[in-house]
Amino acid sequence: MTSQYKKFIKLIAKWPLDSSKGERDLGKVIRDKVKEAFESTERINLDSELCNRQYAALNRLADNHYKNKYKRTHNSTATGLSTEECNLMLSSEVLTYLKEENKGFFSKRLRTLPLRRFSTEPVEYKDHTPVLLNEAITHLSPKDNEYYIDMTFGAGGHSRKILESSDCNLITLDRDPVAFAKAQKLAEEYPNRVTPLLGRFSELPNLLKEKGVKQQSVDGILFDFGCSSMQLDNGERGFSVSKNGYLDMRMDAGRDPNQITAREVLATANEHELYKIFKIYGEEKKAAKIAQTIIQARYMIKNIDTTQELVDIVNSCCPDEIRLDKLQRPQSNATKIFQALRIFVNNELNEINYGMVLAKYYLKIHGRLVTITFHSLEDTIIKRHIAGNIVNEVANPVPLKYLSPTMVQDQDTINYFLDTPWRAINKHVEVPSDEEVERNPRSRSAKLRAAIKVK
């Protein structure tokens, strides 16, 4: 994205639309003029120095540099200028200059992507390295002739280790058809021991019923949440901030035609809805500014269709900002935005909550539960289920059910509040060793919790 485009995005961010001002609202005039300029195809020789001077003049107006001459109220976006004055300030020369600086930015993306998206070439996936593999198998403790469920099969690293550890039977579940195909191949390697299933956690009861699996009949359940390397390394799926592709982000890979894509979310959600998605699911500190910029770019240029377009939009909201991951390596400014969209599109948190409820009903007494999470939103749900801090089968949104220090309860009431079918195996959450993080940097955020069903 060119520097002029970034400057322009910052400029219009200072002017939310104010329909009450009609033609006197400079925010509307700017959007209409620039949209018209971008749609033009004629090329004109421009005086870039003149255009930059006019652009600087417009930016001073945006910063209310002329506040003594043109009064602006606290809640108004009007400038006090007439339509003619607005047209003079935003002349055709500076608009054409902006157009020439950015001409083809989006069209070049759209010309190249369809060939990649609809290519018949087979996609080669990188090997997926299972996280906390030995720790998970140790806590799960597979034994001969017992039944286990790998609720997130992925590339099958944990499942294969379970099958190698004992002569047990394994049910694998994944919502991704690519992972399901890998599970079917694993079933061929271990005949009569592996039952592959395709679906979400919320679809599991019907799938198990078809296979004759009843409640309280499973000896162990394993969850490994988050994205697999197969999804992140395939740019066509739209999960990666570093690989360009259409903003899809559906883990089901189109299995459900009614499921919304990330691209459709950005094209239809209003500013407040985008803000809530970015703030709650991504914990993004600049959620409001990014949401506003997406809406403005959508209005005056086009919808955000590709991962690179979204990354560029986010970068324009974070000028000169360098973010680091837990290993102190440079991290994309858009990482949390991608996380938020992925969680929203796939309804991940509700699925995780439902998965924990299913684990309670399908595990035997003394059955084992092992979970691996990759961010605080996932871990909080698991932690509160194990601790019994749930309300109507849903993880409580606050750490404690009752926060009043003056409230006194009898022992029976306290025991009822703290009632849980789980007993934690590990007192503290387990994280990968330094050696594992060095081998597999994607494991850096992993947290393992294990519990035994006691009632």
Wavefront OBJ file of the C-alpha trace (Angstrom):
o trace
v 0.000 0.000 0.000
v 1.402 3.379 -0.944
v 2.239 6.085 1.551
v -0.384 8.375 -0.014
v -3.111 5.822 0.622
v -2.072 5.467 4.256
v -2.135 9.242 4.648
v -5.554 9.369 3.080
v -6.963 6.682 5.402
v -5.714 8.622 8.425
v -7.244 11.779 7.002
v -10.785 10.496 6.530
v -10.672 8.791 9.933
v -10.932 12.298 11.394
v -14.292 12.797 9.712
v -17.105 10.382 10.584
v -20.140 11.051 8.410
v -22.660 13.554 9.761
v -25.812 13.310 7.643
v -27.443 16.165 9.544
v -25.041 18.619 7.874
v -26.021 17.711 4.329
v -23.713 19.121 1.651
v -21.795 21.126 4.269
v -20.261 17.964 5.776
v -16.691 17.761 4.493
v -16.505 14.077 5.420
v -19.153 13.248 2.829
v -17.572 15.506 0.215
v -14.165 13.849 0.674
v -15.579 10.351 0.296
v -17.665 11.194 -2.754
v -14.831 13.029 -4.493
v -12.238 10.335 -3.882
v -14.599 7.560 -4.933
v -15.241 9.452 -8.164
v -11.500 9.959 -8.726
v -10.699 6.288 -8.156
v -13.328 5.240 -10.682
v -11.785 7.437 -13.390
v -9.413 5.736 -15.847
v -7.848 8.775 -17.508
v -4.198 9.431 -16.707
v -3.004 13.025 -16.331
v 0.472 14.460 -15.841
v 0.500 15.854 -12.329
v 2.522 18.314 -10.325
v 3.218 16.151 -7.251
v 4.564 19.107 -5.265
v 1.354 21.068 -5.819
v -0.725 18.037 -4.889
v 1.218 17.485 -1.680
v 0.735 21.148 -0.711
v -2.997 20.895 -1.260
v -3.123 17.634 0.640
v -1.250 19.221 3.555
v -3.738 22.104 3.530
v -6.630 19.672 3.706
v -4.958 17.807 6.567
v -4.551 21.050 8.533
v -8.261 21.562 8.118
v -8.864 18.060 9.439
v -6.803 18.892 12.531
v -8.999 21.959 13.122
v -6.039 24.246 12.466
v -8.476 27.051 11.570
v -10.548 26.659 14.738
v -10.670 30.405 15.382
v -12.128 31.056 11.950
v -14.361 28.009 11.590
v -15.935 27.035 14.897
v -16.504 23.328 15.443
v -18.728 21.968 18.213
v -17.714 18.913 20.267
v -20.095 16.456 18.605
v -20.092 17.866 15.079
v -18.031 16.919 12.031
v -19.063 19.972 10.016
v -16.334 22.431 9.015
v -18.390 25.534 8.342
v -17.327 25.505 4.681
v -19.755 25.753 1.812
v -19.912 23.127 -0.946
v -17.942 25.414 -3.266
v -15.217 25.902 -0.651
v -15.014 22.167 -0.097
v -14.681 21.591 -3.833
v -11.943 24.198 -4.041
v -9.995 22.724 -1.133
v -10.290 19.179 -2.518
v -9.361 20.025 -6.087
v -9.362 17.623 -9.015
v -5.554 17.754 -9.166
v -5.000 16.344 -5.693
v -7.720 13.721 -6.211
v -6.164 12.565 -9.460
v -2.774 12.449 -7.790
v -4.156 10.161 -5.100
v -5.722 8.009 -7.785
v -2.459 7.662 -9.725
v -0.504 6.882 -6.546
v -2.846 4.024 -5.694
v -4.180 3.006 -9.086
v -4.225 -0.754 -9.494
v -3.499 -1.541 -5.829
v -6.644 -3.572 -5.348
v -7.123 -4.595 -8.975
v -3.683 -6.222 -9.106
v -4.633 -8.355 -6.117
v -7.910 -9.384 -7.707
v -6.290 -10.201 -11.052
v -3.825 -12.638 -9.530
v -5.886 -14.286 -6.804
v -8.581 -16.093 -8.843
v -5.896 -18.129 -10.618
v -4.573 -19.255 -7.261
v -7.969 -19.848 -5.720
v -9.369 -22.006 -8.492
v -6.108 -23.706 -9.415
v -6.307 -27.450 -10.020
v -2.770 -27.945 -8.711
v -2.684 -30.187 -5.608
v -1.912 -28.307 -2.413
v 1.144 -29.503 -0.500
v 0.861 -29.058 3.286
v 3.728 -28.724 5.686
v 3.980 -31.288 8.442
v 2.059 -30.292 11.543
v 4.051 -30.700 14.761
v 1.832 -31.762 17.689
v 2.232 -29.538 20.737
v 2.960 -30.884 24.238
v 2.732 -34.396 22.807
v 4.452 -36.369 25.566
v 2.773 -34.397 28.351
v -0.678 -34.937 26.822
v -0.159 -38.704 26.442
v 1.212 -38.978 29.983
v -1.906 -37.349 31.462
v -4.283 -39.244 29.178
v -2.543 -42.540 30.080
v -4.020 -44.777 27.337
v -4.590 -48.439 28.212
v -5.423 -51.540 26.185
v -9.043 -52.121 25.127
v -10.168 -48.675 26.281
v -11.994 -46.058 24.198
v -10.676 -42.557 23.588
v -11.815 -39.521 21.581
v -9.471 -37.061 19.894
v -11.868 -34.138 19.546
v -9.496 -32.100 17.331
v -7.733 -34.534 15.003
v -5.872 -31.971 12.850
v -2.907 -33.754 11.264
v -3.234 -36.702 13.629
v -0.039 -36.324 15.658
v -1.707 -36.894 19.035
v -3.966 -39.633 17.668
v -1.054 -41.597 16.252
v 0.794 -41.375 19.573
v -2.291 -42.635 21.436
v -2.550 -45.633 19.112
v 1.155 -46.383 19.499
v 0.962 -46.147 23.300
v -1.571 -48.940 23.761
v -3.903 -51.345 21.975
v -6.872 -49.031 22.432
v -9.759 -47.874 20.245
v -9.907 -44.279 19.066
v -12.647 -42.010 17.725
v -11.328 -38.977 15.838
v -13.347 -35.821 15.225
v -12.568 -32.766 13.108
v -14.684 -30.205 11.300
v -12.122 -29.765 8.498
v -12.599 -32.127 5.502
v -8.819 -32.098 4.907
v -8.209 -33.392 8.432
v -11.033 -35.932 8.016
v -9.286 -37.330 4.922
v -6.094 -37.754 6.975
v -8.089 -39.529 9.696
v -9.444 -41.965 7.118
v -5.891 -42.785 6.038
v -4.934 -43.348 9.685
v -7.899 -45.722 10.010
v -6.478 -47.761 7.131
v -3.142 -48.013 8.957
v -4.852 -49.191 12.158
v -7.774 -51.365 10.960
v -10.691 -51.836 13.355
v -9.189 -49.395 15.865
v -9.935 -45.916 14.446
v -13.371 -44.404 13.771
v -13.031 -41.091 11.874
v -15.887 -38.573 12.211
v -16.446 -35.292 10.350
v -18.206 -32.515 12.244
v -18.144 -29.856 14.941
v -18.358 -30.472 18.682
v -22.047 -29.560 18.551
v -22.619 -32.297 15.955
v -20.869 -35.000 17.989
v -23.900 -36.404 19.880
v -25.661 -37.354 16.640
v -22.443 -38.753 15.166
v -21.785 -40.899 18.238
v -25.394 -42.072 18.307
v -25.027 -43.348 14.743
v -21.958 -45.341 15.867
v -23.726 -46.750 18.922
v -21.574 -44.882 21.445
v -23.471 -44.078 24.640
v -22.870 -41.549 27.377
v -20.405 -42.438 30.165
v -18.665 -44.968 27.939
v -15.415 -43.151 27.018
v -12.178 -43.508 28.992
v -10.400 -40.373 27.828
v -10.935 -37.227 25.760
v -8.283 -34.952 24.251
v -8.786 -31.370 22.998
v -6.105 -29.474 21.035
v -7.733 -26.151 20.189
v -6.710 -23.504 17.692
v -5.580 -23.624 14.056
v -3.419 -26.383 12.645
v -0.365 -25.705 10.502
v -2.268 -27.164 7.543
v -4.731 -24.286 7.772
v -2.186 -21.557 8.522
v 0.223 -22.616 5.766
v -2.446 -22.678 3.062
v -3.007 -19.099 1.892
v -6.233 -20.056 0.094
v -7.940 -20.742 3.430
v -7.482 -17.100 4.525
v -6.101 -17.795 8.030
v -2.571 -16.490 7.537
v -1.423 -12.866 7.859
v 1.678 -13.652 5.787
v 0.109 -15.509 2.834
v -2.270 -13.673 0.528
v -5.653 -15.179 -0.273
v -9.374 -14.582 -0.023
v -10.659 -13.935 3.507
v -12.463 -17.225 4.071
v -11.390 -18.516 7.534
v -14.026 -21.274 7.647
v -12.556 -24.308 9.380
v -15.293 -26.373 7.742
v -13.825 -25.379 4.340
v -17.250 -24.707 2.842
v -18.859 -27.894 4.163
v -21.764 -25.778 5.401
v -22.888 -23.481 2.536
v -24.750 -21.253 4.993
v -21.691 -20.468 7.117
v -20.528 -16.877 6.773
v -16.961 -16.089 5.701
v -14.613 -13.462 7.142
v -14.948 -11.500 3.914
v -18.740 -11.376 4.343
v -18.356 -10.258 7.965
v -16.192 -7.314 6.917
v -18.620 -6.467 4.088
v -21.853 -6.524 6.137
v -21.118 -5.774 9.813
v -21.511 -2.206 11.011
v -18.800 -0.296 12.833
v -19.988 -1.154 16.351
v -20.293 -4.849 15.504
v -16.762 -4.922 14.090
v -15.506 -3.101 17.177
v -17.032 -5.724 19.479
v -15.595 -8.597 17.427
v -12.082 -7.117 17.467
v -12.207 -6.024 21.104
v -13.787 -9.118 22.661
v -12.420 -11.929 20.505
v -9.084 -10.329 19.602
v -8.491 -8.162 22.684
v -7.201 -5.555 20.212
v -6.369 -2.211 21.833
v -7.064 -0.252 18.628
v -10.312 -2.052 17.843
v -12.368 1.143 17.471
v -9.965 2.829 15.059
v -9.544 -0.293 12.927
v -13.303 -0.879 12.742
v -13.879 2.728 11.707
v -11.192 2.580 9.024
v -12.603 -0.655 7.550
v -16.067 0.902 7.290
v -14.670 4.039 5.631
v -12.535 2.074 3.160
v -15.551 -0.121 2.398
v -17.702 2.924 1.686
v -15.349 4.866 -0.554
v -13.205 2.251 -2.251
v -14.315 -1.387 -2.046
v -14.974 -4.286 0.293
v -11.979 -5.915 1.969
v -11.623 -9.240 0.134
v -8.100 -10.529 0.715
v -5.788 -11.104 3.652
v -3.232 -8.635 2.307
v -5.836 -5.878 2.014
v -6.868 -6.437 5.629
v -3.246 -6.437 6.824
v -2.619 -3.150 4.985
v -5.736 -1.548 6.467
v -4.653 -2.535 9.990
v -1.097 -1.323 9.384
v -2.448 2.072 8.305
v -4.039 2.353 11.768
v -0.795 1.430 13.536
v 1.858 3.687 11.992
v 5.417 3.110 13.181
v 4.186 0.530 15.704
v 6.261 -2.615 16.196
v 4.605 -5.501 18.016
v 6.488 -8.483 19.407
v 5.325 -12.000 20.208
v 6.263 -13.950 23.339
v 9.609 -14.826 21.793
v 10.289 -11.108 21.205
v 10.076 -11.610 17.450
v 8.340 -9.038 15.222
v 4.641 -9.844 14.924
v 2.096 -8.566 12.421
v -0.139 -5.775 13.690
v -3.084 -7.700 12.232
v -2.539 -10.937 14.200
v -5.239 -10.202 16.784
v -7.684 -9.019 14.112
v -7.264 -12.322 12.260
v -7.752 -14.222 15.518
v -10.945 -12.314 16.275
v -12.434 -12.930 12.834
v -11.518 -16.627 12.946
v -13.168 -17.074 16.348
v -16.301 -15.230 15.224
v -16.656 -17.015 11.868
v -16.275 -20.470 13.410
v -18.196 -19.757 16.635
v -15.182 -21.202 18.426
v -15.848 -20.177 22.021
v -19.381 -21.576 22.053
v -18.116 -24.786 20.447
v -15.393 -25.077 23.117
v -17.945 -24.589 25.880
v -20.201 -27.246 24.309
v -17.237 -29.592 23.956
v -16.544 -29.352 27.684
v -20.179 -30.148 28.448
v -19.997 -33.210 26.181
v -16.821 -34.373 27.903
v -18.660 -34.367 31.220
v -21.478 -36.533 29.857
v -19.498 -39.009 27.721
v -16.581 -39.739 30.042
v -16.801 -42.596 32.525
v -16.224 -41.982 36.204
v -12.421 -41.663 36.563
v -12.199 -40.878 32.845
v -9.441 -38.436 31.892
v -9.687 -35.061 30.169
v -6.696 -33.302 28.554
v -6.971 -29.859 26.953
v -4.413 -27.728 25.090
v -5.320 -24.068 24.545
v -3.500 -21.255 22.751
v -4.983 -18.008 24.069
v -6.639 -16.700 27.206
v -10.223 -16.833 25.899
v -9.972 -20.591 25.331
v -8.094 -21.235 28.572
v -10.584 -19.261 30.667
v -13.477 -21.456 29.508
v -11.563 -24.656 30.315
v -10.358 -23.376 33.685
v -13.822 -22.365 34.843
v -15.425 -25.621 33.752
v -12.853 -27.621 35.688
v -13.250 -25.342 38.740
v -17.057 -25.624 38.586
v -17.522 -21.922 37.917
v -20.342 -22.410 35.421
v -23.909 -21.155 35.140
v -26.436 -23.257 33.216
v -23.673 -25.314 31.564
v -21.866 -22.147 30.384
v -18.536 -20.869 31.720
v -19.236 -17.930 34.014
v -18.091 -14.638 32.407
v -16.741 -13.448 35.784
v -14.156 -15.272 37.896
v -16.500 -15.780 40.848
v -20.258 -16.270 40.956
v -20.650 -13.785 43.789
v -18.281 -10.913 44.406
v -19.809 -9.264 47.488
v -17.441 -9.665 50.485
v -20.288 -8.955 52.901
v -22.436 -11.869 51.767
v -22.360 -14.833 54.184
v -23.454 -18.316 53.082
v -23.800 -21.581 54.980
v -21.483 -24.465 54.140
v -24.065 -26.340 52.053
v -24.601 -23.306 49.807
v -20.862 -22.822 49.404
v -20.418 -26.483 48.489
v -23.205 -26.129 45.921
v -21.497 -23.121 44.350
v -18.168 -24.941 44.125
v -19.591 -28.264 42.955
v -17.681 -29.695 39.995
v -17.439 -33.148 38.403
v -13.707 -32.612 37.796
v -10.560 -33.017 39.859
v -7.544 -31.289 38.363
v -4.534 -33.528 37.775
v -1.989 -30.754 37.398
v -2.133 -28.068 40.057
v -0.724 -25.448 37.698
v -1.104 -25.102 33.976
v 1.695 -26.755 31.972
v 3.518 -24.950 29.166
v 6.022 -26.127 26.551
v 9.691 -26.381 27.475
v 12.210 -23.967 26.026
v 13.507 -26.771 23.811
v 10.052 -27.437 22.351
v 9.421 -23.739 21.702
v 12.767 -23.533 19.947
v 11.859 -26.530 17.758
v 8.289 -25.376 17.155
v 7.730 -21.622 17.751
v 3.979 -22.037 17.205
v 3.810 -23.859 20.533
v 4.886 -20.751 22.472
v 1.359 -19.894 23.699
v 0.180 -23.439 24.483
v -1.262 -24.279 27.905
v -2.155 -27.800 29.009
v -4.738 -28.640 31.652
v -5.740 -32.152 32.709
v -8.538 -33.410 34.945
v -10.259 -36.610 36.075
v -14.034 -36.958 36.153
v -14.916 -37.827 39.755
v -18.724 -37.729 39.627
l 1 2 3 4 5 6 7 8 9 10 11 12 13 14 15 16 17 18 19 20 21 22 23 24 25 26 27 28 29 30 31 32 33 34 35 36 37 38 39 40 41 42 43 44 45 46 47 48 49 50 51 52 53 54 55 56 57 58 59 60 61 62 63 64 65 66 67 68 69 70 71 72 73 74 75 76 77 78 79 80 81 82 83 84 85 86 87 88 89 90 91 92 93 94 95 96 97 98 99 100 101 102 103 104 105 106 107 108 109 110 111 112 113 114 115 116 117 118 119 120 121 122 123 124 125 126 127 128 129 130 131 132 133 134 135 136 137 138 139 140 141 142 143 144 145 146 147 148 149 150 151 152 153 154 155 156 157 158 159 160 161 162 163 164 165 166 167 168 169 170 171 172 173 174 175 176 177 178 179 180 181 182 183 184 185 186 187 188 189 190 191 192 193 194 195 196 197 198 199 200 201 202 203 204 205 206 207 208 209 210 211 212 213 214 215 216 217 218 219 220 221 222 223 224 225 226 227 228 229 230 231 232 233 234 235 236 237 238 239 240 241 242 243 244 245 246 247 248 249 250 251 252 253 254 255 256 257 258 259 260 261 262 263 264 265 266 267 268 269 270 271 272 273 274 275 276 277 278 279 280 281 282 283 284 285 286 287 288 289 290 291 292 293 294 295 296 297 298 299 300 301 302 303 304 305 306 307 308 309 310 311 312 313 314 315 316 317 318 319 320 321 322 323 324 325 326 327 328 329 330 331 332 333 334 335 336 337 338 339 340 341 342 343 344 345 346 347 348 349 350 351 352 353 354 355 356 357 358 359 360 361 362 363 364 365 366 367 368 369 370 371 372 373 374 375 376 377 378 379 380 381 382 383 384 385 386 387 388 389 390 391 392 393 394 395 396 397 398 399 400 401 402 403 404 405 406 407 408 409 410 411 412 413 414 415 416 417 418 419 420 421 422 423 424 425 426 427 428 429 430 431 432 433 434 435 436 437 438 439 440 441 442 443 444 445 446 447 448 449 450 451 452 453 454 455
